[in-house]
Amino acid sequence: MMKKFLLLFFVSISLIFASTTLYAGDKHEIKQKLYTSHNIWLWPSHNIKCINYKGAPTKIDAGTEVTNVQIQSDIYSPDEAKREEKISFKLADSGKKYTIWFFQNYHPRKTINDYMKNMFTAKTFDELTEGMSVSEKTAIKQGIIVDGMSKEAVLVSYGPPPEHVTPSLDNEQWKYWIDKRKTQLVRFNVKNKTYNTGNPSTGDQKADTKPYTLEDKLVQLKRLLDKGLITSQEYRDKKADLLKEY
């Protein structure tokens, strides 16, 4: 009887130890790695801002593994009227630390937590660019925008545009900053592909007109109907006019 009791005791202990070891192993395996979700251009540390100026000669590539991602907040007055918020992280391979300052006036619809979630991802570069064309992937690695890129590809190459001038990603053009003076407009056609990609400008540029095919015009017309911007009768009349012109 005693032998059976001892046998059951040791079996129970073994099962408890095994389940504890398995849990510890699972916990270690599901520890999430983080990567940069878009290219980040490197200026002197005090000039790296969430607006992500594109004119610096070097950058952290999209899909770079990072560690120690943190939000830091310094308050300079008792009523919290003056607050400095920044995101810090380290490169996994070199351990080099970077700090990026967050300014609410550039991102009126986002908090620093929102921006941090946009800046880092659990996806590797291959996962970020899955389904993208070779030309899109090449442009992303070079940190440029070329004709024919999807909005998803632009986001990986340039990151999200500052919301104070591009409040919605549904906009047909996104505005980016190269430095404090130069800006660049990225334009999308009705198929949400970039076109007429030009050089950065020192001022606002008027969007170039691209001749649309009949199919493009009909797609755009249907989109206006779906959004409730035109009535069904207006849709039918305009569609008839387009078909007559064709």
KAGI-V290727 format. One record per residue. SS is DSSP state (~ for helix, > for strand, _ for the rest). PHI is phi in whole degrees, -180 to 180 (* if undefined). PSI is psi in whole degrees, -180 to 180 (NA if undefined). Layout:
# KAGI-V290727
<<SS | PHI | PSI> <SS | PHI | PSI>>
This chain:
# KAGI-V290727
<<_ | * | -44> <~ | -62 | -38> <~ | -63 | -42> <~ | -64 | -41> <~ | -61 | -46> <~ | -64 | -38> <~ | -64 | -46> <~ | -63 | -38> <~ | -62 | -49> <~ | -67 | -36> <~ | -64 | -42> <~ | -63 | -45> <~ | -61 | -41> <~ | -63 | -42> <~ | -66 | -41> <~ | -63 | -44> <~ | -64 | -42> <~ | -64 | -44> <~ | -67 | -36> <~ | -66 | -42> <~ | -65 | -40> <~ | -64 | -42> <~ | -63 | -43> <~ | -63 | -40> <~ | -65 | -44> <~ | -62 | -43> <~ | -62 | -39> <~ | -68 | -39> <~ | -70 | -33> <_ | -87 | 3> <_ | -61 | 121> <_ | -80 | 132> <_ | -89 | 150> <> | -120 | 146> <> | -134 | 156> <> | -68 | 133> <_ | -86 | -9> <_ | -157 | 168> <_ | -65 | 139> <> | -124 | 119> <> | -83 | 141> <> | -103 | 114> <_ | -108 | 176> <_ | -52 | 143> <~ | -48 | -39> <~ | -76 | -8> <~ | -108 | 1> <_ | -80 | 114> <> | -124 | 162> <_ | -67 | -12> <_ | -71 | -17> <_ | 58 | 62> <_ | -55 | 134> <_ | -92 | -4> <_ | -85 | -1> <_ | -71 | 151> <_ | -74 | -19> <> | -128 | 162> <> | -152 | 161> <> | -91 | 123> <_ | -71 | 148> <_ | -58 | 139> <_ | 86 | 10> <_ | -81 | 132> <> | -73 | 137> <> | -130 | 162> <> | -138 | 173> <> | 52 | 44> <> | -73 | 124> <> | -142 | 154> <> | -106 | 130> <> | -119 | 139> <> | -136 | 125> <> | -115 | 128> <> | -104 | 130> <_ | -108 | 1> <_ | -148 | 152> <_ | -59 | -34> <_ | -88 | 9> <_ | 62 | 22> <_ | -69 | -30> <_ | -113 | 110> <> | -132 | 135> <> | -113 | 120> <> | -115 | 141> <> | -151 | 157> <> | -111 | 128> <> | -118 | 151> <> | -161 | 167> <> | -123 | 149> <> | -77 | 133> <_ | -64 | -35> <_ | -79 | -38> <_ | -107 | -19> <_ | 78 | 5> <_ | -70 | 136> <> | -99 | 141> <> | -130 | 150> <> | -128 | 132> <> | -123 | 124> <> | -83 | 141> <> | -110 | 129> <_ | -123 | 121> <~ | -62 | -30> <~ | -67 | -23> <~ | -80 | -24> <_ | -134 | 68> <_ | -64 | -21> <_ | -105 | 11> <_ | -130 | 150> <_ | -98 | 171> <~ | -64 | -30> <~ | -65 | -41> <~ | -60 | -44> <~ | -68 | -39> <~ | -63 | -39> <~ | -65 | -34> <~ | -74 | -29> <~ | -78 | -29> <> | -125 | 152> <> | -147 | 163> <_ | -87 | -2> <_ | -91 | 139> <_ | -76 | 174> <~ | -60 | -43> <~ | -62 | -37> <~ | -73 | -38> <~ | -62 | -36> <_ | -104 | 14> <_ | -59 | 130> <_ | 86 | -7> <_ | -83 | 156> <_ | -75 | 165> <~ | -61 | -41> <~ | -65 | -36> <~ | -66 | -45> <~ | -64 | -39> <~ | -65 | -43> <~ | -63 | -41> <~ | -63 | -45> <~ | -63 | -32> <~ | -84 | -14> <_ | 73 | 40> <_ | -130 | 171> <_ | -118 | 132> <_ | -126 | 165> <_ | -61 | 144> <_ | 90 | 5> <_ | -82 | 143> <> | -78 | 166> <~ | -62 | -37> <~ | -62 | -41> <~ | -68 | -39> <~ | -63 | -40> <~ | -63 | -36> <~ | -74 | -35> <~ | -76 | -49> <~ | -107 | -16> <_ | 82 | 177> <_ | -69 | 143> <_ | -72 | 150> <_ | -59 | 130> <_ | -71 | -16> <_ | -72 | -17> <_ | -122 | -17> <_ | -129 | 82> <_ | -69 | -19> <_ | -140 | 141> <_ | -75 | -6> <_ | -80 | -10> <_ | -60 | 151> <_ | -80 | -11> <> | -145 | 143> <> | -115 | 141> <> | -110 | 129> <> | -122 | 162> <> | -109 | 129> <_ | -85 | -44> <_ | -152 | -163> <_ | -67 | -20> <_ | -110 | -36> <_ | -94 | 138> <> | -126 | 166> <> | -140 | 130> <> | -97 | 130> <> | -109 | 120> <> | -107 | 146> <> | -125 | 140> <_ | -86 | -172> <_ | -66 | -17> <_ | -95 | 11> <_ | 59 | 39> <> | -116 | 143> <> | -68 | 148> <_ | -151 | 162> <_ | 50 | 44> <_ | -67 | 121> <_ | -117 | -175> <_ | -83 | 157> <_ | -57 | 149> <> | -120 | 156> <_ | -86 | -4> <_ | -149 | 179> <_ | -67 | 140> <_ | -110 | 142> <_ | -81 | 132> <_ | -60 | 132> <_ | -71 | 152> <_ | -93 | 129> <_ | -112 | 126> <_ | -65 | 124> <_ | -92 | 149> <_ | -77 | 169> <~ | -59 | -41> <~ | -61 | -43> <~ | -60 | -45> <~ | -65 | -39> <~ | -68 | -39> <~ | -63 | -44> <~ | -65 | -39> <~ | -63 | -43> <~ | -66 | -35> <~ | -65 | -40> <~ | -63 | -39> <~ | -66 | -45> <~ | -63 | -32> <_ | -84 | -3> <_ | 77 | 18> <_ | -84 | -18> <_ | -136 | 159> <_ | -85 | 168> <~ | -62 | -38> <~ | -67 | -42> <~ | -64 | -38> <~ | -61 | -48> <~ | -65 | -41> <~ | -65 | -46> <~ | -67 | -37> <~ | -63 | -42> <~ | -63 | -41> <~ | -63 | -44> <~ | -64 | -41> <~ | -67 | -35> <~ | -66 | -42> <~ | -62 | -36> <_ | -69 | NA>>
